[in-house]
């Protein structure tokens, strides 16, 4: 009698373990599963709804890539900033990628500072930036882009990332010349690089 009871109990425990394992495999992956260095990838735009948490409408507060330039057949990357929110890199035709951040219940587009297209120099905010490469180990990402006006020149911007999109900083701007069909091993030269700010001067009255 005892051996029958043991067999029944063992069979019950095995069934529980098998059912639990099957349930964990079927658990859907959402973009909230992204962690620093481990992005969640949707192969195409049509796959993005599969990554929505249950009950979340998946609203984009605006028009990704202005809709007409959205590359629906290219992968979408969801990254988690270190100790921060989820960001999405959306592929756009011709104009590069856009960076979006999940804020409250919606995704919001994030304009990034880039070298101005005008001869006066300086930096301007743009939403369509270029090709993104995210490096989680150093909390940085690079954006590589080119211009129709000067198609043989490439630019690369390096950004440092803090714990929020408000702490993203442009740190370096580089340029390179395309030579023939070479688009990969370019010789980059630094055009501008951010330096650490000097310490604030002491007040001579308070700190003589």
Secondary structure, DSSP 4 states (H G I P E B T S, - for coil): -HHHHHHHHHHHHHHHHHHHHHHHHHSPP-GGG-BTTB-EEESSGGGGGGGSPTT---EESS-GGGTTTB-TTS-EEEEE-TTS-EEEEEEETTTEEEEEEEETTEEEE--EEEE-SSTT--EEEES--BEEEEETTTTEEEEEEE-STTTTEEEEEEEE--SSGGG-EEEEEEEEE-BTTB-SS---EEEEE--PPPPPPPPTTT--
